[in-house]
């Protein structure tokens, strides 16, 4: 069945376009869904801000409270990105994946775990000392089973991101991809996620480097 599905996609999408059908950006105590600012907070610290976003959107996911800040940020960005923009009935889990990147890997949690080693090393912190855990949290939440990758780059690189996603969609490895930037280091944070599909919907933009913008 999987082979037949791949053949169908291959035959019907050889010259298919690729489109940014939704986006979410989080930074400077603000949250944007597509081009609209949907939340703003005066909370100074990242811990309080992430919690206020979670509460504002009335999300319910008990595991959220156990996550590190990198995973919380990426998870929240994915929730807002997909809200109202994603119909699971039209997306096969095996063909939906993620391509993420940041500059600091899991250093925020690495430092916290290192500090815990002065007394008793914390297994709950150690679990999050890999940057790709955030991708795992997103995929577990939404039951995505497709390819995923995490790259560490000095800065946000739209051209590099496009290159990686293009390959996955052009080879029909994926039909839908959540891609972008998720980075946290102490009180500094920023997220920019984009939903890329082979179907043009609404005010979708062509998947071009100049349209992959981080505020």
Secondary structure, DSSP 8 states (H G I E B T S, - for coil): -HHHHHHHHHHH-TT---EEEEEEEEETTEEEETTEEEEE----SHHHHHHHHHHHTT---GGGGGS-HHHHHHHHHHHHHHTTT--GGGS-GGGEEEEEEESSTTHHHHHHHHHHTTSS--HHHHTT-STTHHHHHHHHHHT--S-EEEEE-SS--HHHHHHHHHHHHHTTS-SEEEEEEEEEETTEEEEEEEEEESS--TT-EE--GGG----
